[in-house]
Amino acid sequence: MRVFITGASGHIGSLVTAELQAAGHQVVGLARSDSSAAALAARNVEVFRGDLDEPDSLRPAAEAADGVIHLAFDHSFTDMAAAAGKDLRAIEVLGGALAGSDRPLVVTSGTAGLAFGRAATEEDPGSPQSPRTASEQLTLDLAGRGVRSSVVRLAPSVHGPADAHGFVPRLVAVAREKGYAGYVGDGSQRWSTVHGLDAAPLYRLALESAPAGSRLHGVGEEGVTLGEIAAAIGRGVGVPTRSVTPEEALADAGFIGAIAAMDVPASSTATQELLGWKPSHPGLLADLEEGFYFA
């Protein structure tokens, strides 16, 4: 298949691109800058110049593709409403380009906030608090317009050696800055995780065979506690651990600190059964013990 990927030069996009190429697919990657274009070309990815800020610029690449994977998102966290609006407009364009063709569109969302105090499942609707819920619903609605659409809800932590800007690197940076690894309250909050090299095959399987209107969970571990994560970060950085209040977590780590206080486990049982996807790479704590997050 000829596959158009937005976010192809990012952490997850790079892994998905390699997975698709290994399976014999041709990848066309969106590039906004010269540096992104050069990085894609170096990996034998066909470059398409466009910009999420100009969503109509994405249409020609989607129209010429056999399928689309949408990974790009503005993760600056400075204006989540604006980022969500930008994402929604991009999906409207991509979905419109594929309408009536039964071609696949795979869009990214997240599991955090779907449920509290229990493991969220694929049956849980999007959270009203999530800025990406509208994009998720639009994607599922495209199934009624002749698009084989699916949503991959990723765990909050997509970990591995390629993870340079996610949840864990931010907590590591805060531990270095503050001189301690913090956890909120008693540290019992649970976070689902997935290794990046497990997430990438899930996107390929979604592209190739997910039924229209599918919700899929990119979750390898249902729940690792924040206290366990803080202890591993403390060992890696060489600082003590410490309980903090939700207000201190917000002040120390911003948006990441605020959501760290949430108990957000999630399950991928239905996804694994539907697509035959089997996460097999190391868990988050094992990756933290490997040391590359602290290099």
Backbone as JSON, one array per atom type, in Angstrom:
{
  "sequence": "MRVFITGASGHIGSLVTAELQAAGHQVVGLARSDSSAAALAARNVEVFRGDLDEPDSLRPAAEAADGVIHLAFDHSFTDMAAAAGKDLRAIEVLGGALAGSDRPLVVTSGTAGLAFGRAATEEDPGSPQSPRTASEQLTLDLAGRGVRSSVVRLAPSVHGPADAHGFVPRLVAVAREKGYAGYVGDGSQRWSTVHGLDAAPLYRLALESAPAGSRLHGVGEEGVTLGEIAAAIGRGVGVPTRSVTPEEALADAGFIGAIAAMDVPASSTATQELLGWKPSHPGLLADLEEGFYFA",
  "N": [[0.83, -1.2, 0.0], [0.35, 2.28, -0.61], [1.08, 4.63, 1.69], [0.13, 7.45, 3.43], [1.54, 9.39, 5.93], [1.07, 11.52, 8.6], [3.15, 13.31, 10.86], [5.33, 11.69, 10.53], [8.05, 11.99, 10.98], [8.37, 12.06, 13.68], [8.7, 10.72, 17.09], [6.96, 8.35, 17.49], [6.0, 8.17, 14.89], [8.31, 7.68, 13.37], [8.91, 5.06, 14.15], [6.61, 3.72, 13.3], [6.78, 4.18, 10.56], [9.13, 2.7, 9.89], [8.19, 0.13, 10.54], [6.11, -0.2, 8.65], [7.54, -0.04, 6.25], [9.15, -2.31, 6.48], [7.23, -4.22, 6.16], [6.68, -4.03, 3.53], [5.25, -1.86, 2.57], [4.78, 1.32, 0.92], [5.85, 4.45, 1.98], [4.71, 7.73, 2.43], [5.66, 10.71, 3.73], [4.59, 13.45, 5.75], [6.04, 16.64, 5.74], [6.95, 19.6, 7.28], [9.11, 21.26, 7.53], [12.47, 21.96, 6.29], [14.36, 20.42, 7.65], [12.87, 18.26, 8.65], [12.05, 17.15, 6.24], [14.53, 16.34, 5.19], [15.26, 14.42, 7.09], [13.3, 12.48, 6.69], [13.76, 11.77, 4.0], [16.26, 10.61, 4.25], [15.59, 8.2, 5.32], [14.48, 6.84, 3.28], [11.9, 7.66, 2.73], [9.2, 8.94, 0.93], [8.78, 12.36, 0.44], [6.3, 14.67, 1.36], [5.4, 17.94, 1.17], [3.77, 19.96, 3.47], [1.41, 21.35, 5.87], [-0.03, 21.25, 9.08], [-1.23, 23.54, 9.97], [-2.33, 24.53, 7.72], [-4.69, 22.91, 6.69], [-5.91, 22.09, 4.26], [-3.76, 21.68, 2.64], [-3.05, 19.07, 2.99], [-4.7, 17.47, 1.53], [-4.09, 16.59, -1.26], [-2.11, 14.58, -0.87], [-3.47, 12.7, 0.69], [-5.55, 11.97, -1.04], [-4.11, 10.65, -3.01], [-3.23, 8.4, -1.78], [-3.29, 4.96, -0.61], [-4.03, 4.55, 1.92], [-4.2, 6.23, 5.11], [-2.36, 7.36, 7.91], [-2.7, 9.17, 10.76], [-0.73, 10.91, 12.79], [0.39, 13.27, 13.65], [0.4, 15.96, 15.99], [-0.07, 18.91, 17.89], [1.93, 19.18, 20.5], [2.65, 21.12, 22.34], [1.28, 21.97, 24.57], [0.55, 24.5, 25.38], [-1.77, 25.69, 24.48], [-4.27, 23.85, 24.5], [-6.85, 23.72, 23.49], [-6.7, 25.05, 21.04], [-4.87, 23.36, 19.75], [-6.38, 21.02, 19.62], [-8.45, 21.85, 17.96], [-7.05, 22.3, 15.59], [-6.27, 19.68, 15.04], [-8.76, 18.48, 14.62], [-9.64, 19.79, 12.29], [-7.73, 18.87, 10.45], [-8.35, 16.13, 10.36], [-10.89, 16.26, 9.28], [-10.29, 17.07, 6.66], [-8.62, 14.95, 5.77], [-10.36, 12.76, 6.07], [-12.4, 13.55, 4.34], [-11.07, 13.4, 1.89], [-10.82, 10.67, 1.61], [-13.37, 9.69, 1.58], [-16.03, 7.5, 0.71], [-14.45, 5.56, -0.45], [-13.65, 3.32, 0.94], [-11.1, 3.15, 1.89], [-8.44, 2.97, 4.37], [-8.28, 4.99, 7.34], [-6.33, 5.87, 9.96], [-6.34, 7.16, 13.11], [-4.91, 8.97, 15.85], [-5.4, 8.82, 19.37], [-5.86, 8.9, 22.94], [-5.63, 6.92, 26.0], [-5.81, 8.0, 28.54], [-7.84, 9.28, 31.1], [-10.22, 8.11, 30.31], [-11.5, 6.42, 32.07], [-11.82, 6.06, 35.63], [-10.29, 4.61, 38.44], [-10.67, 2.07, 37.53], [-9.73, -0.25, 34.92], [-9.71, 1.21, 31.79], [-11.57, 0.35, 28.88], [-11.91, -0.62, 25.39], [-14.54, -0.17, 24.86], [-15.26, 2.06, 26.28], [-16.48, 5.36, 25.97], [-15.11, 8.38, 24.48], [-13.48, 10.68, 26.68], [-15.2, 13.43, 28.16], [-13.57, 15.43, 29.09], [-11.28, 15.3, 27.61], [-9.21, 16.84, 25.17], [-9.11, 15.64, 22.72], [-11.34, 14.21, 22.14], [-13.4, 15.03, 20.39], [-12.15, 14.81, 17.9], [-11.72, 12.08, 17.87], [-14.37, 11.11, 17.82], [-15.27, 12.17, 15.38], [-13.64, 10.73, 13.63], [-14.59, 8.08, 14.02], [-17.19, 8.45, 13.11], [-16.75, 8.74, 10.41], [-16.82, 6.23, 9.37], [-19.37, 5.81, 8.5], [-19.33, 7.15, 6.15], [-18.06, 5.79, 4.2], [-15.38, 5.3, 4.8], [-12.74, 3.36, 6.02], [-12.33, 3.69, 8.95], [-10.42, 4.06, 11.97], [-9.5, 4.34, 15.42], [-6.58, 4.68, 17.24], [-5.95, 4.44, 20.5], [-3.48, 5.52, 22.43], [-1.43, 4.47, 25.19], [-0.59, 6.57, 28.03], [2.21, 6.64, 28.45], [4.46, 6.06, 26.01], [7.03, 4.22, 25.62], [10.64, 3.67, 25.4], [13.87, 3.48, 23.67], [13.7, 5.53, 21.74], [12.16, 7.5, 22.84], [12.07, 10.73, 23.57], [10.76, 13.01, 24.37], [8.5, 12.51, 25.87], [6.23, 11.49, 28.52], [7.86, 10.21, 30.53], [10.59, 11.22, 30.03], [10.12, 13.91, 30.69], [9.51, 13.75, 33.45], [11.95, 12.78, 34.35], [13.6, 14.97, 33.76], [12.51, 16.88, 35.51], [13.12, 15.7, 37.97], [15.9, 15.89, 37.98], [16.14, 18.66, 38.01], [14.84, 19.46, 40.39], [15.95, 17.9, 42.35], [14.83, 15.68, 43.49], [12.73, 12.79, 43.01], [9.45, 12.97, 42.35], [6.24, 11.84, 43.54], [2.7, 11.72, 43.52], [0.74, 12.13, 46.38], [0.22, 8.99, 47.83], [1.41, 7.65, 45.8], [0.09, 5.63, 44.44], [-1.27, 5.84, 42.09], [-2.13, 4.59, 38.88], [-0.58, 4.05, 35.75], [-1.11, 3.27, 32.39], [1.02, 1.71, 29.96], [3.05, 1.42, 26.97], [5.41, -0.14, 24.89], [7.29, 1.5, 22.38], [8.02, -0.06, 20.16], [6.12, -1.98, 20.21], [3.82, -0.52, 19.82], [4.07, 0.36, 17.17], [3.6, -1.93, 15.37], [0.88, -2.21, 15.92], [-0.32, -0.01, 14.7], [0.21, -0.69, 12.03], [-1.32, -3.06, 11.77], [-3.87, -2.01, 12.24], [-4.13, -0.34, 10.01], [-4.06, -2.25, 7.97], [-6.14, -4.08, 8.53], [-8.15, -3.38, 10.45], [-11.58, -3.22, 11.35], [-14.08, -0.92, 10.08], [-14.76, 1.93, 12.04], [-13.53, 1.2, 14.43], [-12.36, 1.17, 17.8], [-9.21, 1.1, 19.2], [-6.8, -0.08, 21.53], [-3.65, 0.93, 22.39], [-1.94, -0.52, 24.44], [0.38, -1.95, 26.51], [1.1, -2.6, 29.15], [-1.14, -2.76, 31.77], [-1.26, -1.19, 34.11], [1.13, 0.68, 35.74], [2.45, 1.79, 38.76], [2.67, 5.2, 39.88], [4.36, 5.62, 41.99], [6.21, 3.49, 41.71], [7.37, 4.23, 39.29], [8.54, 6.69, 40.0], [10.4, 5.78, 41.9], [12.15, 4.28, 40.29], [13.08, 6.31, 38.62], [14.32, 7.93, 40.51], [16.46, 6.25, 41.32], [17.82, 6.13, 38.89], [18.55, 8.8, 38.38], [19.83, 9.4, 40.69], [18.73, 10.54, 43.01], [16.65, 11.21, 45.91], [13.29, 9.9, 46.51], [10.05, 11.48, 46.8], [6.97, 12.37, 48.31], [4.51, 14.48, 46.88], [2.16, 17.2, 46.72], [-0.83, 17.52, 44.67], [-0.84, 20.17, 43.75], [1.84, 20.92, 43.96], [2.94, 19.12, 42.11], [1.83, 20.1, 39.75], [3.02, 22.64, 39.68], [5.71, 21.89, 39.48], [5.94, 20.23, 37.15], [4.14, 21.09, 35.27], [1.65, 20.58, 32.79], [2.06, 17.79, 32.54], [2.57, 17.13, 35.2], [0.08, 17.66, 36.3], [-1.62, 15.72, 35.18], [-0.37, 13.5, 36.12], [-1.32, 12.92, 38.59], [-3.56, 11.43, 38.23], [-5.43, 8.38, 38.26], [-5.16, 6.09, 35.93], [-5.45, 3.41, 34.6], [-5.53, 1.04, 31.85], [-6.94, -1.3, 29.52], [-6.09, -3.64, 26.9], [-7.26, -5.87, 25.94], [-9.45, -6.49, 24.19], [-8.54, -5.36, 21.8], [-6.24, -6.89, 21.28], [-7.42, -9.38, 20.85], [-9.02, -8.84, 18.62], [-7.25, -8.07, 16.53], [-5.09, -9.77, 16.72], [-2.83, -8.8, 17.91], [0.09, -8.74, 19.83], [1.71, -7.5, 22.45], [5.17, -7.5, 23.16], [7.58, -6.48, 23.97], [9.99, -5.05, 26.37], [8.72, -3.89, 29.59], [7.84, -0.67, 31.09], [9.25, -0.19, 33.55], [11.4, -1.95, 33.32], [12.65, -0.82, 31.11], [13.42, 1.62, 32.23], [15.33, 0.72, 34.05], [17.29, -0.03, 32.28], [18.69, 2.25, 31.64], [18.95, 4.12, 29.54], [17.27, 6.32, 29.56], [18.52, 8.07, 31.2], [20.91, 8.78, 30.18]],
  "CA": [[0.0, 0.0, 0.0], [0.97, 3.6, -0.53], [0.53, 5.11, 2.95], [0.48, 8.81, 3.81], [1.64, 9.51, 7.38], [1.41, 12.79, 9.22], [3.97, 13.02, 12.03], [6.22, 10.58, 10.18], [9.41, 12.22, 11.47], [8.37, 12.09, 15.14], [9.07, 9.53, 17.85], [6.15, 7.2, 17.12], [5.94, 8.12, 13.44], [9.52, 7.03, 12.85], [8.79, 3.62, 14.38], [5.55, 3.23, 12.42], [7.33, 4.19, 9.2], [10.02, 1.54, 9.75], [7.34, -1.06, 10.56], [5.42, -0.3, 7.36], [8.52, -0.34, 5.21], [9.57, -3.7, 6.64], [6.13, -5.05, 5.68], [6.56, -3.85, 2.09], [4.43, -0.72, 2.19], [5.47, 2.55, 0.5], [5.47, 5.49, 2.93], [4.81, 9.14, 2.08], [5.64, 11.4, 5.01], [4.37, 14.9, 5.78], [7.16, 17.43, 6.27], [6.7, 21.05, 7.27], [10.38, 21.98, 7.49], [13.55, 21.33, 5.54], [15.02, 19.41, 8.47], [12.01, 17.08, 8.65], [12.13, 16.56, 4.9], [15.82, 15.66, 5.06], [15.24, 13.22, 7.94], [12.47, 11.48, 6.02], [14.44, 11.3, 2.79], [17.37, 9.74, 4.67], [15.03, 6.89, 5.64], [13.82, 6.37, 2.06], [10.49, 8.01, 2.77], [8.83, 9.97, -0.02], [8.44, 13.57, 1.19], [5.22, 15.54, 0.91], [5.47, 19.18, 1.94], [2.48, 20.48, 3.88], [1.4, 21.92, 7.22], [-1.31, 21.12, 9.77], [-1.84, 24.87, 10.07], [-3.04, 24.72, 6.46], [-5.15, 21.53, 6.51], [-6.18, 21.76, 2.86], [-2.52, 21.26, 1.99], [-2.91, 17.63, 3.16], [-5.66, 16.76, 0.68], [-3.54, 15.85, -2.39], [-1.41, 13.38, -0.44], [-4.47, 11.72, 1.11], [-6.26, 11.49, -2.23], [-3.23, 9.77, -3.79], [-2.77, 7.29, -0.93], [-4.16, 3.81, -0.39], [-4.42, 4.63, 3.31], [-3.61, 7.36, 5.83], [-2.16, 7.28, 9.35], [-2.57, 10.55, 11.27], [-0.03, 10.91, 14.07], [0.85, 14.61, 14.02], [-0.4, 16.71, 16.94], [0.68, 19.97, 18.55], [2.1, 18.79, 21.9], [3.27, 22.18, 23.12], [0.47, 22.07, 25.78], [0.31, 25.89, 25.75], [-3.16, 25.99, 24.15], [-4.78, 22.57, 24.07], [-8.06, 23.9, 22.69], [-6.27, 25.36, 19.67], [-4.27, 22.15, 19.19], [-7.46, 20.09, 19.31], [-9.13, 22.37, 16.79], [-6.19, 22.04, 14.44], [-6.35, 18.25, 14.78], [-10.09, 18.2, 14.07], [-9.69, 20.26, 10.9], [-6.91, 17.97, 9.64], [-9.09, 14.88, 10.17], [-11.97, 16.56, 8.34], [-9.72, 17.07, 5.31], [-8.16, 13.6, 5.44], [-11.53, 11.93, 5.9], [-13.09, 13.95, 3.12], [-10.31, 12.9, 0.74], [-10.98, 9.22, 1.51], [-14.79, 9.34, 1.66], [-16.6, 6.69, -0.36], [-13.44, 4.7, -1.08], [-13.34, 2.2, 1.84], [-9.67, 3.15, 2.25], [-8.29, 3.14, 5.82], [-7.76, 6.17, 8.02], [-6.01, 5.53, 11.35], [-6.13, 8.41, 13.84], [-4.36, 8.75, 17.18], [-5.98, 9.43, 20.55], [-5.2, 8.4, 24.14], [-6.47, 6.22, 26.98], [-5.89, 8.72, 29.82], [-9.08, 9.99, 31.38], [-11.42, 7.41, 29.86], [-12.16, 5.86, 33.26], [-11.06, 6.28, 36.85], [-10.46, 3.57, 39.42], [-10.74, 0.77, 36.86], [-9.04, -0.23, 33.63], [-10.54, 1.62, 30.66], [-11.62, -0.6, 27.77], [-12.23, -0.07, 24.08], [-15.95, 0.19, 24.86], [-15.46, 3.35, 26.93], [-16.49, 6.5, 25.05], [-14.12, 9.4, 24.74], [-13.72, 11.48, 27.87], [-15.61, 14.82, 27.9], [-12.48, 16.33, 29.46], [-10.15, 15.17, 26.7], [-9.29, 17.73, 24.01], [-9.09, 14.88, 21.47], [-12.57, 13.42, 22.0], [-14.13, 15.43, 19.17], [-11.45, 14.21, 16.77], [-11.99, 10.64, 17.93], [-15.74, 10.85, 17.37], [-15.33, 12.45, 13.95], [-13.01, 9.61, 12.95], [-15.51, 6.95, 14.05], [-18.35, 8.78, 12.26], [-16.36, 8.61, 9.0], [-17.16, 4.88, 8.94], [-20.64, 5.93, 7.79], [-19.12, 7.86, 4.88], [-17.25, 4.97, 3.31], [-13.97, 5.3, 5.18], [-12.45, 2.31, 7.0], [-11.67, 4.52, 9.96], [-10.17, 3.49, 13.29], [-8.78, 5.2, 16.36], [-5.63, 4.02, 18.14], [-5.76, 5.17, 21.75], [-2.2, 5.14, 23.0], [-1.17, 4.64, 26.62], [0.09, 7.84, 28.3], [3.64, 6.5, 28.25], [4.96, 5.23, 24.9], [8.42, 4.27, 26.07], [11.68, 3.01, 24.61], [15.04, 4.33, 23.41], [13.39, 6.68, 20.89], [11.3, 8.42, 23.59], [12.88, 11.85, 24.03], [9.95, 14.17, 24.79], [7.25, 12.06, 26.45], [5.92, 11.56, 29.95], [9.01, 9.83, 31.37], [11.68, 12.19, 29.94], [9.76, 15.13, 31.43], [9.68, 13.48, 34.87], [13.4, 12.69, 34.6], [14.13, 16.34, 33.76], [12.06, 17.54, 36.74], [13.89, 15.11, 39.08], [17.23, 16.5, 37.94], [16.03, 20.09, 38.35], [14.37, 19.65, 41.77], [16.76, 17.13, 43.29], [14.07, 14.54, 44.0], [11.73, 12.22, 42.1], [8.2, 13.12, 43.07], [5.01, 11.11, 43.23], [1.58, 12.44, 44.13], [0.08, 11.39, 47.45], [0.93, 7.76, 48.19], [2.03, 7.07, 44.6], [-0.63, 4.44, 43.99], [-1.91, 6.09, 40.79], [-1.66, 3.65, 37.86], [-0.47, 4.53, 34.38], [-0.86, 2.26, 31.37], [2.21, 1.98, 29.16], [3.3, 0.55, 25.81], [6.71, 0.07, 24.25], [7.13, 2.03, 21.03], [8.16, -1.12, 19.17], [4.84, -2.7, 20.2], [2.82, 0.38, 19.26], [4.21, 0.46, 15.71], [2.83, -2.97, 14.68], [-0.55, -2.0, 16.08], [-0.74, 0.9, 13.62], [0.21, -1.44, 10.77], [-2.47, -3.95, 11.77], [-5.05, -1.18, 12.08], [-4.16, 0.07, 8.6], [-4.29, -3.39, 7.08], [-7.3, -4.95, 8.73], [-9.14, -2.99, 11.46], [-12.91, -2.9, 10.81], [-14.48, 0.49, 10.13], [-15.35, 2.36, 13.31], [-12.9, 0.5, 15.55], [-11.51, 1.78, 18.82], [-8.12, 0.18, 19.51], [-5.98, 0.4, 22.64], [-2.22, 0.66, 22.35], [-1.57, -0.69, 25.85], [1.13, -3.17, 26.8], [0.95, -2.82, 30.58], [-2.41, -2.16, 32.19], [-1.05, -0.13, 35.09], [2.35, 0.77, 36.55], [2.15, 2.87, 39.7], [3.52, 6.39, 39.85], [5.41, 5.41, 42.99], [7.23, 2.64, 41.1], [8.06, 5.03, 38.28], [9.38, 7.65, 40.72], [11.52, 5.07, 42.52], [13.1, 3.95, 39.23], [13.71, 7.57, 38.19], [15.23, 8.33, 41.59], [17.68, 5.44, 41.21], [18.55, 6.49, 37.67], [19.11, 10.15, 38.48], [20.62, 9.46, 41.91], [18.09, 11.46, 43.94], [15.61, 10.52, 46.69], [11.89, 10.09, 46.12], [9.32, 12.3, 47.76], [5.56, 12.62, 48.04], [4.17, 15.88, 46.66], [0.73, 17.47, 46.55], [-1.18, 17.8, 43.27], [-0.45, 21.54, 43.41], [3.29, 20.91, 43.74], [3.19, 18.42, 40.86], [1.49, 21.03, 38.67], [4.05, 23.68, 39.64], [6.99, 21.31, 39.08], [5.98, 19.58, 35.84], [3.14, 21.64, 34.38], [0.56, 19.71, 32.35], [2.41, 16.4, 32.88], [2.38, 16.98, 36.63], [-1.35, 17.66, 36.6], [-2.24, 14.44, 34.83], [0.3, 12.43, 36.86], [-2.11, 12.63, 39.79], [-4.74, 10.66, 37.85], [-5.34, 6.92, 38.23], [-5.69, 5.85, 34.58], [-5.09, 2.14, 33.96], [-6.32, 0.72, 30.65], [-6.8, -2.66, 29.0], [-6.08, -3.81, 25.44], [-7.68, -7.25, 25.68], [-10.29, -6.57, 22.99], [-7.69, -5.06, 20.65], [-5.41, -8.05, 21.02], [-8.26, -10.44, 20.29], [-9.52, -8.44, 17.3], [-6.2, -7.95, 15.51], [-3.98, -10.69, 16.94], [-1.67, -8.0, 18.33], [0.64, -9.25, 21.08], [2.87, -6.75, 22.94], [6.2, -8.45, 23.58], [8.82, -5.8, 24.34], [10.1, -4.8, 27.81], [7.85, -2.92, 30.21], [8.42, 0.63, 31.4], [10.24, -0.25, 34.63], [12.58, -2.6, 32.76], [13.33, 0.18, 30.28], [14.07, 2.59, 33.12], [16.52, 0.09, 34.61], [18.32, -0.12, 31.23], [19.53, 3.43, 31.83], [19.05, 5.07, 28.43], [16.55, 7.55, 29.89], [19.36, 8.93, 32.04], [22.19, 9.0, 29.51]],
  "C": [[0.87, 1.25, 0.0], [0.31, 4.32, 0.64], [1.04, 6.52, 3.24], [0.45, 8.91, 5.33], [1.92, 10.96, 7.76], [2.17, 12.48, 10.51], [4.98, 11.92, 11.79], [7.64, 10.76, 10.71], [9.5, 12.24, 12.99], [8.76, 10.76, 15.76], [8.29, 8.3, 17.38], [6.09, 7.05, 15.6], [7.14, 7.44, 12.82], [9.44, 5.51, 13.01], [7.72, 3.01, 13.47], [6.04, 3.16, 10.98], [8.22, 2.97, 8.96], [9.23, 0.24, 9.71], [6.65, -1.26, 9.22], [6.38, -0.66, 6.24], [8.97, -1.8, 5.28], [8.5, -4.66, 6.13], [5.87, -4.86, 4.2], [5.69, -2.7, 1.64], [5.31, 0.46, 1.77], [4.95, 3.69, 1.37], [5.72, 6.87, 2.32], [4.66, 9.91, 3.38], [5.42, 12.89, 4.88], [5.57, 15.59, 6.4], [6.81, 18.9, 6.16], [7.99, 21.82, 7.06], [11.41, 21.24, 6.64], [14.23, 20.23, 6.34], [14.19, 18.13, 8.53], [12.06, 16.38, 7.31], [13.43, 15.78, 4.72], [15.85, 14.38, 5.89], [14.41, 12.12, 7.3], [13.18, 10.91, 4.8], [15.58, 10.36, 3.14], [16.89, 8.34, 5.01], [14.21, 6.33, 4.47], [12.31, 6.56, 2.11], [10.24, 9.11, 1.74], [8.3, 11.18, 0.75], [7.28, 14.3, 0.53], [5.23, 16.78, 1.78], [4.06, 19.71, 2.2], [2.54, 20.93, 5.32], [0.02, 21.72, 7.83], [-2.01, 22.46, 9.95], [-2.6, 25.25, 8.81], [-3.6, 23.36, 6.05], [-5.47, 21.14, 5.07], [-4.93, 21.32, 2.1], [-2.32, 19.75, 2.08], [-3.73, 16.83, 2.13], [-5.0, 15.99, -0.47], [-2.84, 14.55, -1.99], [-2.39, 12.3, 0.0], [-5.21, 11.14, -0.08], [-5.43, 10.49, -3.02], [-2.81, 8.53, -3.03], [-3.79, 6.16, -0.91], [-4.65, 3.77, 1.06], [-3.67, 5.75, 3.99], [-3.5, 7.01, 7.31], [-1.88, 8.69, 9.85], [-1.99, 10.51, 12.68], [0.33, 12.31, 14.56], [-0.14, 15.28, 14.97], [0.49, 17.75, 17.59], [0.75, 19.67, 20.04], [2.78, 19.87, 22.74], [2.57, 22.38, 24.46], [0.22, 23.52, 26.22], [-1.14, 26.3, 25.48], [-3.79, 24.72, 23.59], [-6.04, 22.7, 23.23], [-7.7, 24.2, 21.24], [-5.66, 24.14, 19.0], [-5.34, 21.15, 18.78], [-8.24, 20.55, 18.08], [-8.36, 22.13, 15.51], [-6.26, 20.57, 14.03], [-7.68, 17.89, 14.12], [-10.17, 18.62, 12.61], [-8.87, 19.36, 9.98], [-7.66, 16.68, 9.35], [-10.26, 15.09, 9.21], [-11.48, 16.51, 6.9], [-9.32, 15.66, 4.89], [-9.35, 12.67, 5.19], [-12.31, 12.26, 4.65], [-12.4, 13.43, 1.87], [-10.51, 11.41, 0.53], [-12.44, 8.78, 1.42], [-15.25, 8.55, 0.44], [-15.66, 5.69, -0.97], [-13.16, 3.42, -0.3], [-11.85, 2.07, 2.13], [-9.53, 3.44, 3.75], [-7.76, 4.51, 6.22], [-7.57, 5.8, 9.48], [-5.62, 6.82, 12.06], [-5.71, 8.09, 15.27], [-5.15, 9.5, 18.25], [-5.26, 8.84, 21.76], [-6.17, 7.73, 25.09], [-6.66, 7.02, 28.27], [-7.22, 9.44, 29.95], [-10.34, 9.29, 30.93], [-12.21, 6.86, 31.03], [-11.25, 6.11, 34.45], [-11.36, 5.17, 37.84], [-10.65, 2.18, 38.85], [-10.04, 0.9, 35.51], [-10.02, 0.14, 32.51], [-10.46, 0.57, 29.55], [-11.98, 0.12, 26.48], [-13.69, 0.36, 23.99], [-16.21, 1.56, 25.5], [-15.48, 4.47, 25.9], [-15.39, 7.49, 25.39], [-14.49, 10.25, 25.94], [-14.16, 12.89, 27.5], [-14.5, 15.81, 28.2], [-11.32, 16.3, 28.46], [-10.28, 16.11, 25.51], [-9.35, 16.97, 22.69], [-10.37, 14.07, 21.25], [-13.33, 13.77, 20.74], [-13.48, 14.83, 17.94], [-11.69, 12.71, 16.7], [-13.37, 10.33, 17.39], [-15.89, 11.12, 15.88], [-14.75, 11.28, 13.16], [-13.95, 8.41, 12.9], [-16.72, 7.21, 13.15], [-18.02, 8.63, 10.77], [-16.63, 7.2, 8.47], [-18.48, 4.88, 8.16], [-20.53, 6.66, 6.47], [-18.17, 7.09, 3.97], [-15.77, 5.06, 3.55], [-13.76, 4.18, 6.2], [-11.63, 2.95, 8.13], [-11.5, 3.76, 11.26], [-9.37, 4.49, 14.11], [-7.86, 4.34, 17.21], [-5.47, 4.92, 19.36], [-4.48, 4.67, 22.4], [-2.19, 5.33, 24.52], [-0.45, 5.96, 26.85], [1.6, 7.78, 28.11], [3.93, 5.54, 27.11], [6.48, 5.27, 25.04], [9.35, 3.5, 25.15], [12.8, 3.97, 24.3], [14.76, 5.57, 22.57], [12.57, 7.75, 21.6], [12.15, 9.54, 24.19], [12.06, 12.99, 24.62], [8.66, 13.77, 25.49], [7.16, 12.24, 27.95], [7.15, 11.3, 30.81], [10.17, 10.81, 31.24], [11.38, 13.48, 30.69], [9.93, 14.91, 32.92], [11.15, 13.35, 35.25], [14.0, 14.09, 34.68], [13.74, 17.07, 35.04], [12.85, 17.0, 37.94], [15.29, 15.7, 39.13], [17.17, 17.95, 38.43], [15.73, 20.28, 39.84], [15.21, 18.9, 42.8], [16.01, 16.02, 43.98], [13.11, 14.06, 42.92], [10.4, 12.2, 42.83], [7.12, 12.17, 42.62], [3.9, 11.78, 44.03], [0.92, 11.57, 45.19], [0.88, 10.17, 47.86], [1.53, 7.05, 46.99], [1.32, 5.86, 44.03], [-1.33, 4.63, 42.64], [-1.28, 5.18, 39.73], [-1.68, 4.29, 36.47], [-0.27, 3.35, 33.44], [0.33, 2.69, 30.52], [2.23, 1.07, 27.93], [4.68, 0.88, 25.26], [6.47, 0.56, 22.82], [7.19, 0.97, 19.96], [6.98, -2.09, 19.2], [3.75, -1.83, 19.59], [2.87, 0.4, 17.74], [3.47, -0.65, 14.97], [1.33, -2.81, 14.82], [-1.07, -1.06, 14.99], [-0.78, 0.17, 12.29], [-1.02, -2.36, 10.69], [-3.77, -3.18, 11.61], [-5.22, -0.76, 10.63], [-4.6, -1.08, 7.72], [-5.64, -4.06, 7.28], [-8.33, -4.5, 9.77], [-10.49, -2.69, 10.8], [-13.23, -1.41, 10.96], [-15.14, 0.79, 11.47], [-14.76, 1.72, 14.54], [-12.21, 1.45, 16.51], [-10.49, 0.73, 19.23], [-7.27, 0.77, 20.62], [-4.54, -0.06, 22.49], [-1.68, 0.59, 23.76], [-0.85, -2.02, 26.01], [1.02, -3.58, 28.25], [-0.27, -2.06, 31.06], [-2.2, -1.03, 33.18], [0.23, -0.29, 35.87], [2.16, 1.95, 37.48], [3.16, 4.02, 39.58], [4.66, 6.26, 40.86], [6.54, 4.54, 42.46], [8.05, 3.41, 40.07], [9.01, 6.01, 38.95], [10.59, 6.97, 41.33], [12.58, 4.73, 41.47], [13.82, 5.21, 38.73], [14.7, 8.04, 39.26], [16.53, 7.56, 41.53], [18.5, 5.87, 40.0], [19.23, 7.84, 37.75], [20.05, 10.25, 39.68], [20.09, 10.47, 42.91], [17.05, 10.69, 44.74], [14.24, 10.72, 46.07], [11.17, 10.87, 47.21], [7.87, 12.44, 47.34], [5.31, 14.12, 47.89], [2.65, 16.01, 46.56], [0.43, 17.65, 45.07], [-0.76, 19.2, 42.83], [1.06, 21.64, 43.15], [3.64, 20.22, 42.43], [2.91, 19.32, 39.67], [2.56, 22.1, 38.54], [5.38, 23.14, 39.12], [7.02, 20.89, 37.62], [4.9, 20.07, 34.89], [2.05, 20.63, 34.06], [0.83, 18.25, 32.71], [2.2, 16.16, 34.37], [0.92, 16.9, 37.01], [-1.97, 16.3, 36.31], [-1.56, 13.27, 35.55], [-0.5, 12.03, 38.1], [-3.3, 11.73, 39.5], [-4.45, 9.16, 37.86], [-5.99, 6.46, 36.93], [-5.16, 4.54, 33.97], [-5.97, 1.9, 32.74], [-5.98, -0.69, 30.18], [-6.75, -2.64, 27.48], [-6.54, -5.21, 25.05], [-8.48, -7.37, 24.38], [-9.47, -6.3, 21.73], [-6.84, -6.26, 20.28], [-6.21, -9.18, 20.39], [-8.71, -10.1, 18.87], [-8.46, -8.54, 16.22], [-5.07, -8.97, 15.65], [-2.69, -9.99, 17.31], [-1.19, -8.48, 19.69], [1.86, -8.43, 21.51], [3.89, -7.71, 23.53], [7.49, -7.79, 24.07], [8.83, -5.46, 25.83], [9.1, -3.76, 28.31], [8.59, -1.65, 30.59], [9.5, 0.54, 32.47], [11.52, -0.93, 34.16], [13.36, -1.63, 31.88], [14.04, 1.22, 31.14], [15.34, 1.99, 33.73], [17.63, -0.04, 33.57], [19.21, 1.11, 31.22], [19.54, 4.45, 30.7], [18.26, 6.35, 28.68], [17.42, 8.54, 30.67], [20.71, 9.24, 31.41], [22.36, 10.47, 29.16]]
}
